Amino acid sequence: MKNEKQGARLLWGDRKPGGTVKRLGGRGDGRTGSGPVRKRTSKLVAGLMSGTSLDGIDAVLLRVWGEGTTIRFEQLAYLERPFPPIVRSMLLRNSHPESSRIDELTRLNMVLAHLYADAVRAVARKAGVPIRRIDLIGSHGQTVHHLPRPVRIAGKKISATLQIGDPSALATLTGIPTVGNFRIADMAVGGQGAPLVPYFDWLVFSSKHLNRILLNIGGIANITALPAGCDARSVVAFDTGPGNMVVDGLMKHFYGRRFDREGRVASQGTVIPGLLAWMSKHPYLRMHPPKSTGRELFGKAFVESLLRRSRGQTPANIVHTAALLTPLSVYDAYARFVKKRMRLDEIIVSGGGARNRFFLESLRELFGGVRVETAGEAGMNADAKEAICFAVLAHETLAGRPANMPRVTGASRPVVLGCICDPGGRMLTK
């Protein structure tokens, strides 16, 4: 990961057609004093994200106005904090059923809360804001296992997911009300608990005139399709398959590196047709939405199987072929499940994969005349996007607004996401 300059402070949520953003007039913070959090006309909200790539913690601090379709926000600061090597190693080990240990998971749940609290303090310092002035934290937590396919247990149809980094501990450590466990409520009403970013994508990136896809490439890749002039019921979104996850595993195996910086190794190789054909037949790619996936399908076992099938091939060619699966699966998902609904005008890419030139060049080639740009080129820090999203989702939770999209997740109805953990120092009710 890399740290990027904060850049211009833009007001998001009031976008003009074509993707430009209106600036906020004035610099006042709009506060009405020290009353209940919900009564303030603007709030300072920290967002935390640590994804399936296990790179570390993304932390952002926003000033937020409004709610729902009137929401607006300004980024005050953003930073990235890599996980200590021992924590990353423990997380990776405990993301696989065959190597996980209940004692390590229990400790990681608390360790991550402490690391998240450190990240909130750091982003507050970067913004020059006393931590006591932050009104709310939205923390995604670290996913260690995601089981969206339901099984029957004790007569109940159960889907499940586990994010650790306890939000109650985080609230206590910082003294700030914290929203966490965002995915559980959606699963309780039959959804897959993912993806949740499409609600944010729809609020911020929908256009009256352009058909857009928002593509996030983290460990897993996911798309949000936004037809021009769409309402929330018209949004299509799902995980397309692996993002950086498979390539990261290969880079660790062959080169002892965490990732392929800018896609340089992938760019040096050539395709192995038989290997690509085998990967392209993965049953997940043909599943109809709603669908979501993770390390359970494209993690260690998948990489080990890939390595067995590619014996005798050069590392660069193996990395190239595995990397090609990411843009190919995105295009295949578009062709299968989105193309009939809208003729695409542009793709906006975020996540760590937005820095991978091999991914971007492959997407441009596959999608022909469609404009492919990064979220940074569109005016939003591509690395910060998911942290921003969970700050906004926390803000919506505090306002009592449902933020899942049943058509996207498969839930039976809209629900308010997450649980609010109050450290006891502030009023959360009206």
N, C-alpha and C positions, 0 to 999 in steps of 0.2 A: 504493500500500500504506500501511497505517498500523500503528503500534506499539500493542500492547494491554498492559494491565497483566497481570502474571504471574498474579494471582488465587490461589485456594487451592491448596495442593499436595495433589492427590488421588492415591490409589493406583489405577491402572487395571489391568484384567485380572482383577478379582474382582467382577464386576458382579452386582447383584441384578436379578430380573425387573422390567421397567419402566424400566430405564436408570439407576437410582441407583448410586452408587459407594461402596464401603466405604473408610474412611480407614485409613491405616497406623498401627498401634500402635507407639509409640516413635520415636526419631529417630536411633538408631545406624545406621552405614553398613554394618554387617555384614562388613567386610573382615577378612581373616585374615592381614594383613601384606603384605609386598612380594613374595610368591611369584608364580608364573606367572599370567597374566591369567585363564585358564580355571578356576583353582582358587578364585577369590574368590567369596564367596557373593552379593555384589552388585557391579555394575560401573557406572562412569560412562561413558555413551555419548553422543556428539554425533551428531546427525542433520542432514544438509544436503539441501536440495531447491531446485532452480531449474527451473521448468517452462516449458511452451510459450508462456505469456504473456510471457515474457522480462522480467518485472518486476524480478527480482533474486533474492537468496538468502534463503531461510528457514533459520534455524539454531536448533536446540533442544538442550538438555542434559538428559538423563534419568539417573536412578538406576534400574537394572534388576535384578530378581531372577528366578530361575527360568528356564525355557525352555519352548517349545511351549505346551501348554494350561495350564501352571502359571505362565506368565510374568506378571509384575507390574511396573509402572513408575510413577515419580513424576517429573513435570516440574519441573525446577529453574529453568530460564530459557528464554526464547524471544525472538528478535529477527528483524528483517527489515533487509536491507541492499540498497538499490537498486543496480543495475548503473550504473557510470559511463556517461554518454551514448555515448561512443565505443565501449564494449564492447557495449552494447545494439545500436547501429547495425551493428557488425561481425557480431554473432550473427544479426541479422535478415537481413542480406545473405547470410551463409553458410549459411542454412537453405534457400536456393533454389538448385537446380542451375544455373540460368542465370546466377546472379550470384556463386556461391561461388568462392573461390580457395584453392588448396592451401596457399599460403604463409600466408594469413590464418588458415585452420583450424589449421595447425601452431602458430602463435603463440597463438591463442585457447586451445588445449589447455593451455598453460603459464600464460597470464594467469589463466584461471579457477582453476587450482590455487592460485595466490597469493591470489586473492580469497576462495576457500573457506577457506584457512588464516587469513586475516584475520577471517572470520566466526566460526571456531572460537575464536580468541583473544577476540573480542568477547563471545561468549555465555558463555565461561568467566568473564570479568570481571564480567558481569552477575550470574552466579550466585555470585560471590565464591569461585570455585574456582580454585586454581592449575592452569594448563594441564597441568603434569606429572602431575596426578592423574587426568586423563582417560584411560580405558583403551582406548577404541575410537572410531573415527569411521565412520559409514555415510554415503557420499556418492552420491547418485543420478547426479550429473553433469548436463551440459546436453545434451539431445537436439538434434542438428542435422539428423538425417535418420533416418526410421524406415520400413523397407521390409518389412512383414510378409508380403506375398504372395510365395510362393516362385517363383523362376525357375531354369531348369536351366543350369548353367555347368560345363563340363568333366565332364559326366556326373553332376554333383552337384546336388541340389535345395537351393537356397540362399535363406534369408530373412536379413535383416540389419538392424542398427540401429547408430547411432553416437552415443555420449554422450562429450562431451569435458570436460576438467578432470581431468587425469590423477591417479588415486588414488595412484600411486607417488610422484609429486612432492608431493602433499598430505601423505602420510605422512612424507616426508623434511623438508618445511618445518615440520611441527608436532612431529615426533618421536613421533607416535602411530600405532599400527597402524590401517590404513584399509581398509575394504571398499568396492569400487566395481565398475563394470561388471556390475551385477546382472542385466541382461537377456540376456546372451550365452548362458549355459548353457542356459536354456530354449529359445532359438532353435536351439541345437546339436542338440537332440533333437526338433525339428519344431514347437516352439511359436512364438508370435508375440512372445514376450518381454514381453508386456503383456496385460492389466493385472496388476501385481504387488501392488497395495494390497489386493485381496480377502483374501489370507491374514491380513493385519493386521486387516481389518474383521471377519473371522470370529472371530479370537482375542478381540477387544475388545468387539464390539457384538452378537454373537449372543445371542439370548434364548430361554428355555425357553417363553415364552408369546406373544411378539409376532413377527409377520411384518414384517421391516424391509427397507427399501432404504437403502443408504448411497450418496448422490449427491455426487460431487466435481465441482465446476465450476471448472476451471482454463481454460487455453486450449482444451482439449478436455474434454467432459463424459463421465463414466463412472459406471456404477452397479454396486453389489454387492447382489444379492438374497439375503437371509438368512431362509429359512423358520424358523419357530419350532422350536427343538430340533434344528437341522440339524447334521450333521457336515460335514467338509471336502468330501466328495464331493457334497453337495447344494447347494453354493454356485454361483450363476450370476452372472457378471460380464462386462462388456464395455464398450467405448467406445460411447456413444450417438450421437456426432457433435460438432458445434462447441459449445464452452462460451462463453468470452469472446472467442475469437480473431477472429471475423468482426466483431463490434461494435467491438473494439479497432481493427481496421483502418479501419473507417468513421469512428470518432471521430478518428483521426489524419488522415484525408483531409479531413474537413469542418471540424473544429474545432481541429486541432493539439494534441489531448489524447491521453494514452495510453489512457484508458478512460472509460467512462460512469459517473461516481461515483454510487453508489446507484441506478443505472438512471434517473436524472432525465430525460435526453434521451429515452430510450425511452418513458417515461411520458407525455411531451408529444405524441407522435405518434399516428397511426392506421395501421391495417394497409393495405398495398397488396396486394389479393387475388392479382393475377396474379403478382407477385414471390414471394409466399409459396408459391403453388402450384408455381412453378418450383423453388424451393429444396427443397420437400418431396418432389420427385421424384428427389432425388439418390440414385444407386444404392447408396451406402453404407448408407443408412437401412434398406434392405430386405435387406441381407446378413444371413445367419444367423450367430450366434456359433459358435465363437470369432472375434472380430474386434477390431481396434484401428486407430486412425487418428491423424492429426496434421496438421501444416502442409502436408504433401504434397497432401492433398485439400481442406483448408479454409483455406488460407493466401492468399498474394498473388493467385494466379491466380483463385481463387474470388471474392475480393473485387472484382477488376477486372471479372470477368464480371457480377457483381451490379450494379456501378455502370453498366455499359453498358446493362443491362436496365431500369434505374430512372431513366434520363435524364428530366429535366423534373419529377421528384418532389422534394418538400422533404426536406432532410436529416433532420429529426426523424421523418418518416414512414418513410424508408429505415432509419434506426436502429431504430425501433420494430418494423418487419417482420423485420429480421434478428435482433433480440433475441428475438422470439417463436419463432424456429426452435429455440432452445435448449430451453425447456420443452416445446414440442410434440414435438420429437424424443425427449425423455426419456419423455414419456407414450406415444408411439407404440412405443418400444422395450419399455416395460412391457407394453402391450397385446398386442404381437406375440409376445414371447419369455418373459414372466414370469407374466402373469396366470393362465394355466392351472395354474401350479405352486403359486401361493399367493394368498390374499386379503390384500391389503396393509393393514397397520395404521398404519405411520408411515414417514416419509422423514426422514432426517437429512442435512443439506446442509453441505458443507465447501468449502474453496477460496475464491478471490477472489470467485466468484459468490455465495457466501453473504452478501455485503454488498450484493448487487444486489436492491433491493426489488421491482423489476419482475419478475425471475425468480421470487422467492419467492411473490409474489401470483399470478402466472400458474400456478405449480405448484399452489397451493391451489385455484384455480378449476378446473383441469383434473382434479385428483385428487379433487374433491368432498370427502367427509367424512374423508379420510385426514389425519392429523396431519402437518404439515410444520414442522420446526424446524431450526435450525442446530446444528452440532456444539457451538458455544458454549453454546447453551441446554441441550444434553445434558450439559454439563460438561467439554468438551474444546475448547481453542482451535481454532476452525475454520480459521484460517490456518496453524496449526502442524501440522495432522494429517499431511500427507505427509512432513514432516521427521521427525516422530515415527515414522512408519511405517518410514523407511529406517534409523533408529537401531535399531528392533526387528529389522528384517530382517538388519542387520549382526550383531546379537547372535545371531540364529539361525544365520547362516553360521559364526560362530566356534564355535558349539556343534556344527556338522556336521549341522544339521537341514535337510532339504529344505523350501523355502518357496514354490515355485511350485505352482499348482493346475492339473494337466493338463486338467481339464475346462474350465477358464476360458481357458487360453492355447492349447490344442490340442497341447501337448507329449505325447510318447509315454510319458513317465514322470516321476515327481518327481525333482528335482535340487537340490543345494545351490547357492544363488545367489551370484554374485559371486566376485571374487578378493581375497585378503587380502594387502595390501602391508605388509611389516614394515620399519620404518626401521632395524632392527638393534639397538634399545635394549631390547627386551623379548622374553621368551619367550612364544610363542603356543601351544605344545603342552603337553599334560598332563605 
